[in-house]
Every structure is written in structure tokens, then in C-alpha cells.
Amino acid sequence: MDDRPDMAPDDEAFSDNGKRQSQPIFNMPGIMLASMALLAVLYVVQEYMLSADARAEFIVTLAFTPVRYIFPLSEQGLEWLWTPVTYSLLHGSVEHIAFNALWLAAFGTPVVRRIGTVRFLIFWILSAAAAAFFHAGIHWGEETLLIGASGVVSALMGAACRFAFPDGGGYDRTHGHLYPRQSILGAFSNRTVVIFTAMWFLGNILVAVGLPLIGSDAGDIAWDAHIGGFLFGFLLFGLFDPIRYREV
């Protein structure tokens, strides 16, 4: 596994003869494009290639539901094992997947550049599970079906708060992966992080009390999974960060 972050992904590239080279149209890490492509392919299969019965079985087999965990695991299939992750690959509408893809690109890009592909995949798996079980803790035993990558996206937002918001203000998607990692307490001395986090939590609280927001037309929003994901990314990002210099 390559522990080195991409040190200058968006700087201008030049060939050996000094001529400027063309840059990719989509200036994102390959794993980000692959992730978005996988989400899109699964949505097309789910919505356009299956019969109604097969679609329902497909969703139930891959979606997360807390009710599975009140029954003995030995007396059921293995869905309890993979659904805490696979639910994050499904979406309920074009708007749902587009909304998550937008934020995935915005916050996943600097995280991938910071931690690399393998760590990103592990981060996705563990943050999806953390978001799912935070949701399950609030809806224990209920037959809710959880789908969507927003728990993972929230975890990426939380992770980005630890390094991609420079002290001078703003959010640096392009070079944010190069900044020192802030400690958990140190991050709250960053005014931009405080404002961003406060607005993020306010938005989810408004969703929790029933106020519809942008991107909410895909069904009920699992605000609790968002919070579980964000806390995972913010509190545990240091475990994934290959840059080991002292936190600030």
C-alpha cells in the first residue's frame, strides 16, 4: 500500500521539453470516478433491468435494516453481514444519487488524495457500517430500509474537517490534502470548521424534526446515519491518515 499522498494533483503538468500537457477532464482520483460509476451502474440495474419482484428482492438483499439484528444471526442468511456496507451503494432516485455524487466528489477527492485508494476503501466500508449501526441504535428492531451513500459522504465531510480547512478560511478541495492534520480539539479553534460543522448539524436537526431540505425528494432522510458517519470521520480520521507529523 502506498502511504504517500498525492502531493500536487492539480498543479500544471509539463512534459520534458517544457510544453504544457493536457489535464484530465474529470480532475478526480480514479477511485472516485470508479465509485461513482459503480453507484450509477447499480442504480441502472435496480431501476431498469429488473422486474418489479426482482427489484424488490435486490433492494431487500442489499439494503440495511435494523430488524435483522433482533433475530439470531445463525437462523438467517448472511445479509446481516454485508448489508451494513452494501446499502451505501444503492439509491432511491436519480436526484438521490446525483446529490450524493456531488458531495462525494467535493469531499471524497481530498480525502482520497490524502490517504490513498486502499485506505479509502477501508474508510468507506467502516464508515458505512458506523453510519448504519448509529441508525440502528436509534431505530432498533424497526423494519426501516436504509440505502444511500450519504453516511459515507458525511464521514468524508467529518474527515475533511481535520485537514482541508486552512486557518486562513475557506475549504481547499485542490490542495487541502497537503495541510497538517488538526487535532480534534484543535479543529474547533478553526472558525471555518466550527461554522461548517454547526451548519451541517443544524441542517440534519431540521431534517430530524421534519423540515424538507434540498435533495430530500428521494424519501425519508436518515439524518441519524449522517450523524453517525460524520462522527466516525471526524473522530477517527487520524487512524487512516498516513501523514504522521505532529497534529496542530
C-alpha positions, 0 to 999 in steps of 0.5 A: 500500500502506498502511504504517500499522498498525492502531493500536487494533483492539480498543479500544471503538468509539463512534459520534458521539453517544457510544453504544457500537457493536457489535464484530465477532464474529470480532475478526480482520483480514479477511485472516485470516478470508479465509485461513482460509476459503480453507484450509477451502474447499480442504480441502472440495474435496480431501476431498469433491468429488473422486474418489479419482484426482482427489484424488490428482492435486490433492494431487500438483499442489499439494503440495511435494516435494523430488524435483522439484528433482533433475530439470531444471526445463525437462523438467517442468511448472511445479509446481516453481514454485508448489508451494513456496507452494501446499502451505501451503494444503492439509491432511491432516485436519480436526484438521490444519487446525483446529490450524493455524487456531488458531495462525494466528489467535493469531499471524497477527492481530498480525502482520497488524495490524502490517504490513498485508494486502499485506505479509502476503501477501508474508510468507506466500508467502516464508515458505512457500517458506523453510519448504519449501526448509529441508525440502528441504535436509534431505530432498533428492531424497526423494519426501516430500509436504509440505502444511500451513500450519504453516511459515507459522504458525511464521514468524508465531510467529518474527515475533511474537517481535520485537514482541508480547512486552512486557518486562513478560511475557506475549504481547499478541495485542490490542495487541502490534502497537503495541510497538517492534520488538526487535532480534534480539539484543535479543529474547533479553534478553526472558525471555518470548521466550527461554522461548517460543522454547526451548519451541517448539524443544524441542517440534519436537526431540521431534517430530524424534526421534519423540515424538507431540505434540498435533495430530500425528494428521494424519501425519508432522510436518515439524518441519524446515519449522517450523524453517525458517519460524520462522527466516525470521520471526524473522530477517527480520521487520524487512524487512516491518515498516513501523514504522521507529523505532529497534529496542530 
